[in-house]
């Protein structure tokens, strides 16, 4: 009788679980590279995976970074249990200072990841108010209905993990950014055993990295770059300047090893590079012989063949060290003919022109620049098609959500999934903000939440929108004309002006005749719209603006911003 009741209770529990629903909501990281943020919601409990930023595109003039719109999380802040981080790259941790200002919840991550987070929070003077909790790949964690375990993956930064979230509905696996490197620099390979065990127990949904879904075969091991670096160090007769992403600690380790072997000293340039090297050494992720690293001021006292300069700027960022060096604008480093410059990175989509400009400037100053992909000085940290197949075969998910990629890469990932037997209807290619709702037996798109991008400009977060960007674009293209005058409030008589000021439109001294015509046109327009009566000044400004815009277009075929300023006395 007891056994029968137990079976009935188990059956009832199974039926109830099958009826339960879990939601997965991407707030960033779908259809784009960067801005990664994923929400898992079960009833009134929310778990957030990653909080990343992306860098502005060319048309986002003056914008520093772009972060996800977290309106949904703000509306449900009392339900958010924690933010779990997969690794320490900016596109996964960069938005944290902005997110934690609105939703102050515990943040979980591995030792190196949280070391990098601490630097960011300290810069924003937030560290003492935030709760950071260290996890290890072998740890397990329980937060409400979410039972989590983690697994090590290989990537271009140490301490990268994937996350398995066990819920009453089923297990959700987020792979993190990954590749399968059989000979990693750290010696720690991905946790195949735990992945296989997860697959054996059953995975309901997998969210998997799609960055290299277009590339056939396997991604090369990071150790391949080490061999190429050694070859370049052997051939270089003068200084070596190497630019890479500051967070690529495995690459930096191999540069340090080569410098030690060839008895060169390493000077580090660029704030982010200095910070990461310092943290990685302190936490034991970067091993450098004593005396190898020297201050940048010391390199002038060393023979050129004994110097390596490790720097930021592999993406051609305007203010990065290598960019300023290439333009002879750096205070302490100047290119000397014969220098070997290594750009050990692939341009992020959108940065190709910036990188090309930097390379051209370096060549023009006499440097030997090594930047081609076939030179072996860079390999990706993301899985190619065969590794994506291996991940899917290990996990055996019922449903797949391709993430971390532009739209074409998500499509290619879906095609790869079809080859290993995942049904087309079980692969969800979605957009940021769409709600994916799963039961133990079904999956569907069940609506949307507020999502998008928030632009950060200096200390301003979200106060620059499309209208401001449009004005900045117009200012950058055709400049501005300001018309200033003083009017008698009683009778509308012009007491002073109109004075014409121009910036970025025409040079005043060389265009005095044209500006006189503009002044005369403004005066005539003002007389027509006022007729000596008390006037609606906003309407007058609009008419002046429209009339002057047409006049300038007819004369110059340019469309500057027209800004009338009318003062009443």
N, C-alpha and C positions, 0 to 999 in steps of 0.2 A: 504493500500500500504506500509506504514511504517512497519507494523508488518510482512508483507511478506518479505521485504528486510532484516529485522532483522533475520528472520528464515533462509534465504538463507545464510547470513553472518555467522551465528552460524554453519550451516551445512558445509560450506566451511572450517571454522576454525577446526571443528571436523575432517574432512577428512585430512586436513594438519597435525593435531596432530597425527592422526593414522599412517601417513607416516614417522613421525619423529622417530629417533632412540636414544637410550641411552645405554651407555656401562658401565658395571661393571667389574673391573679388580682386582682380588686379587694379591697383591704383596707378601703376607705372610699370614699365618694362615689357610691354606688349606692343609690337609694331615699332619698336625703337631700341636703340642701344643706350642704356642708362635709365636713371630715374626709377630703379627697381623698388617695388613695394607691393606686397601681396597680403591680402586679408583672408583669414580663415575664420568663419563664424559658425558656431553651433549654438542654437537657441540664443541665450543672452550673454554668450561668452565670445570674445574676439581675441585672436592671436594675429600679430603682425610679423611678417617675415621681411626683413631688410627695410632700409629707409635711405634710398640713394638719390643722387642728383645727376643731372646731365649738364653738358656745357652748351652755351648759347650758339645758335647757328648764325650765319653771316648777317641775316636781316635783323637780329636782335641787338641793335646798336646800344652799347653802353651797359648791357646786361652782364652780370658776373656769373651767375649760375641759374639753373632751372630746377625746381623741386616739384614733387607731386602735389596736387590739390588734395588736402586731407580733410575737406569739409565733412565727409562721411564719418571719419574717425572722431572729429570734434563733436559731431552730433551724437555719437555713441561712446564718448570718452569713459563713462562709468562702466562700460562693458569690456574695455581693453585690458587684457591680463598682462601682456608683455610684448616687447619687440625682440625677436630672435634674429641675430645676424649670421649670415653664412660665411663672410670673410671681410677683409679690410679694405677693399677697393672703394674709391669715391662713389662709384655708381651704385654702391650698396650701403654705405654708411654716411655719405656726404650731407644728407638732408637731416640727420639726427638733431643737430643744434636747433633747427627751426621747428621740427616736429615736437621735440621735448619741451619747448616753450609753451606749446598748446596742450600736450598730453604727457604729463610726467609719470611714466610707468617704468618698471624695471627693464633694463636692457641686458640681454644675455648674449655672450659671444666668447670665442676662444681667447687665449691670453694675448696673442699678438693683435688680434682684431680690437680688443678693448684697449690695448696700449695706444693704438692709433686713434681710437675714439676719444680717449682721455685728452690727447693733444688738441683735438678740435673743440672739445667742451671747455678746456682751459682757455683757449683763445677767445671763446665767447663768454668767459667768466661764469660758466654754468656748472663746473665740475662738482662743486660741493653740494649742489642741489639735486644731483642725479644719482640713481642707483644702478651700478654696473656689477653684474654677477658673472664670474668666469665659469665656463663649461669646458669639458674636454671631450674629444670625439667618442670616448667610451662611456660617457655619462648618460644617465637617464633623468628625465625631469617631468614632474607632474604639475600642471596648472589647471585646476578645475577639472573640466571634462577632457582636457587635452593631456595625453600621455606621450612624451616625446623621447626619442632616442636619436643619436647623431652618428654620422659615419664620415670617416676621413675621405676626402677626394683630392686629386692632384690639380693644381692650378698654378698661375704665375705668381702667387703669393703664398707663403706658408700658412698653416693653421686654417686652411679652407675646409669647410664641412658641408654635408648635405643634412637634411632634416627629415625624419619620419615622424609624422603626427598621427597618433592613434586616437580615433574618436569613436563614439558609440555607433557611428554609421559605417566606418571603415577607415583604413589607413591611407593617409595622404603623404606622398613623398615629394619633397622639393630637392632637386639634385644639387642646387647651388651651381656656380660656374665650375665646370669640371673638364678634365680629359683623363685618359688612362695612360699614365707615364710609367713604363716598366723600369726605367732607370732614373728616378727623380734625384735631384741634387741633394735633397734632404735625406734620401734613403727610405722615406716613408711612402709606401705605395698605397693606392686607394684600397678601401676595405671591401674587397670582393666578397668575403665571407658574409659580412653583415648584409650587403645588398642581396645576396642570394637567399639568405634567411628571410628577409623581408618579402621577397618574391614568393618564397615557399609558403609563407603564412597568408599571403594575399594582399595585394595593393589595389585599392579602389581607384585612386587618381595619382598620376605622376605629373609633376610640373618640371619640364626638362629644358636645359640650356640649348638654344638653337643657333648660337652665334656662327658656328662653322658648318651648319647643315648643308651648305652648298658645296662643301669640299669633299670629294671622294677620299677613301682610304683612311689613314690614321694621321694624327698630328704628331710631329716629331718630338722627341724628348728634349727637354731643356738642356741636357748634357751636350747635345749637338752644338749648341751655341758656345759652350765652354771651349770646345775644340777649335771653333772658328776664331774665338777671341785669342786663344793662345797663338794661332797662326799669325794673326794680325800683329800681336805684340812682338813676335819674333821678327817680322819684316819691317816694323816701324823704326825709322832711324832718329826721329825727333820726338816731340811731345805727342801724347795720345789724349784726345778729348773724346769721352764717350758719354752720349746722352741716352738715357732710358727712362722709363716710368719710375718714379721714386719708390713706388710700392713693390717693384719687381725685385724682391730681396734675393731670390735665387740667382738672378742675373748679376746683381751687385756682388754676391759672394764669389761668383766666377771671375769677375773683374779683379777683386781683391786677391784671389788665388793666383791669377796671372801676373799681377803686379808684384806679388811676393816672389814668384818664380824668376821673374826677369829683373828683380831688384829695383823696381821703380817705387817712387813715393806717390801717394794718392791724395789729391786735394779735392775737397767737395764744395760744389757751388750750387746755390739754389736753396731757399729756406726749407722747402718740403723734403728735398734730398737730405739735407743736414738732419732734419727732425727724424726721418724714417731710419736713417743709418744709426742714429743715436739710440732710438728705441729698440731697434732690432738687436744691437749689440748688448744693450742693457738686459733684454729679456732672453738672450741666448740663442737668437735665430740667425745671427750674423757673427762669424768668427774671423777676426782680423788680428794678424800678428802685431805686437806692440811696435810702435815706431813707423808702421806702414802709412797711417793717415797723418798728414801734416796740414798746417794752416795754409790758406791760399796765398798769404803774403810771403811764404817761404819758397814758393816755386821759382821765383826769380833768382834765387841763390843756388839753384840746382842746375846741372847740365840738362838740356832738353831731353836727352835720351833716358833720363831718370825720372821723368814726370808723367803722371796720368792725372787728368782732370775729369772728375765724375760730376755730371751736371744734369739739370732738368732741361726741358725744352724739346723733347723728342717729338712733340706734336705741333711745334711751331707757334706755341702760345706767345702772343705779342710781348708779354712782360717776363717771360721765362728767360733763364740765364743764357742758354745757347742762342736764342733769338737776338738778345742784346749783344752777345759776343759777335755774332755774324754781321751786325750792323755797326760794329766798333763803338758801341754805346755802353759797354760794361766797364765799371770803374777799375777792375783789377785783372781782367783777362783780355788779352788782345791776340788775334790770330797772327801767327808767324808763318811765313812761307815754308812749306814742308811739314806742317802739323798734319797728323792723321786724325780725322774726325769720324767717329763711328756713331751713326744714328741707329740705335738698337731697339727699334719699335716699328710697328706698322701704323700708318696714319689712321686715326679713328675717322669713320665716314664724316665728311664735312671739313676735315682739317687738311685735305690734300694740297690745297693752294698755299696754305701757310707753311707747310713742310717744304714744298718745292721752292718757295721764296727763300727760306732759310738756307737750303742746300745751294741755291744759286749764289747767294751772298757769300757763303763759305768758300765756294770755288773761286769767286772773284777776288778773294783776299789771299789766295794762294794755298788753300788747304787741299789735302787729298781726302775726299769725302767718300765714305763707304756706307751705303744706305740701301742698296738693292736687296730684295728678298732672297735672290739666289746666292747672295754672298754668305748666307748662313749665320748672320749676326742677329737674327730674331726668329723665334718660333712662337706660335700662338699658345695661349693657355686654355683653349677651348677644344672640345671634342669634334672630330670630323665624323663623316657618315658611319664608318665602321664602328667607332666607339659609341655613337648614339645607338646603333643596333645592339651592341653589347649591353649597354645600360638598360635598354628595354627588355632584352632577353633575361637579364638578371632579375629585374623587378616584376616583369609580367603584369603590368598594370591593366585594369579593365578599361580605364579612360586615360587619355593623354591630353595635356594642355601644353603645347609648345610655348615657351617663354624666352625672354632675353634674346630678341632678334627683331630685325625689320620684317615687314610683311612677307617678302619673298622667302626669307629664311624660315619663317614659320610654315610656309607652304612646303618647302623642301623637307622640313622635319616630318610633316604629315606624310609625305611620300615615302620617307625612310621607314616610318612606323608601319605603313601598309605592307612593306616588304617582309616585316617580321610578324605579320599576322594580326595586327591591331585593326579592327574594322574602321572603315572610313567614318561611319556615324558616331564612333566613340572617340574621335579626335576633334577637339574644340579649338578652332582658330577664332579668337575673340578680339575685342578691343578693350582698352582701359576703361574701367567703369562698369563693364557688363557683369551681372551677377550670374555665376554658374552654380546651379543647385543640383545636388546629388543625393540620391537615396542609395541603399545597398543594391538596388536593381536598375536605377535609371539616372540619366543626367540630362540637363536641359539649361538653356539660357532663360533666366527668370526675371528679366528687367535690367535696370541700370541704376547706378548711383552717381552723384556728382563726382566728376574726375576732370583731369586736364593738367595744365602746367601753371605753376606760380613762378613769376620772374623775380629774381633777387637782384637789386641794384644798390650796392653800398649797404646802408642800414635799412633800406626800404624793402619790405617783403610783400609782394603782391600789389604794390601801389603803382606799378608800371604795367599798363595794359595795352591793348591793340591800338588805341587812339594815340597814346604817347609814342609808341613805336612807329606809328605812321608819321607823326610829326617829326620824329627824329630822322626818319628816312627822307622826308621832304627837305628838312634842313640840310642834310648831308648832300642832297642832290642839287637843290636850287637856292638854298639860303633863305634869308628873311629880309623883308622890308618893313620898317616901323614908321608909322606916320603919327607925329605928335603935334597937338595944337591946344590952345587955350581959348575957351569960348565964354562970352558973357552970358551968365545964366538967365538974365532977365530978357534980353532982346536977341540972343543968338549971334551977336556980333563976334567975329574972329578977332581976338586980342593979340594973339601970338601964333606964329606958324602959318601954314603947316610946315614943320621941319621933317625932313626925310633922312632916316638912318638905315644903312644897309650893312648886312653881314653875310658873307658867303654868296653874295649875288653879283654885285659889280664893285669895282674899286672906285671909291668916291672921286678921287682927284681926276681920274681918266674918264669919268662918265658924268661930269657936272652938267653938260647940256641935257643928257637924258633925264637926270634927276630933276632938273628944272622943269622938264616936260611933265614929269610925274607930279611935281608940286602944283603945277598949273592945273593938271587934270583933277587932282584932289580938291583944289579950291573951287573949280567949276562944279564938280559933283556936289560939294557941300552946299553951294548956293542953290542948286536945283532942289535938293531934298529938304532944305530948311525953309526957304521963302520968308525969312525974317520972323518966323513964328516960333513959339515954344515947341520943342521937338522931343520925340521919343528917341533918346540917345542910343539905346541898343539897336533900334531899327536903323538909325543913321550909320552906326558903325558897320552893320551888315551890308548896307547898300554901298558904302565906301569900299568895303572889302571886296565885294563882288565886282564893282565897276573897275577898281584898280587892278584886280587880277586879270580881267579881260584886256585892259589896256596894256599891261606888261606882256601878256601872251601875244597880242597883236604886234607889239614892237620887237620883242626879244625871243619869242617862242620858249619862254621859261615859265615855270610855275612856282615862284617863291612863296613862302608863307607870308601873308599880309596881316600886320598887326596894327590896327588903328588905336591910338591912345588919345582920348578927349578929356580934358580937364575943365571943369566949370568953376568960375569965380563970380 
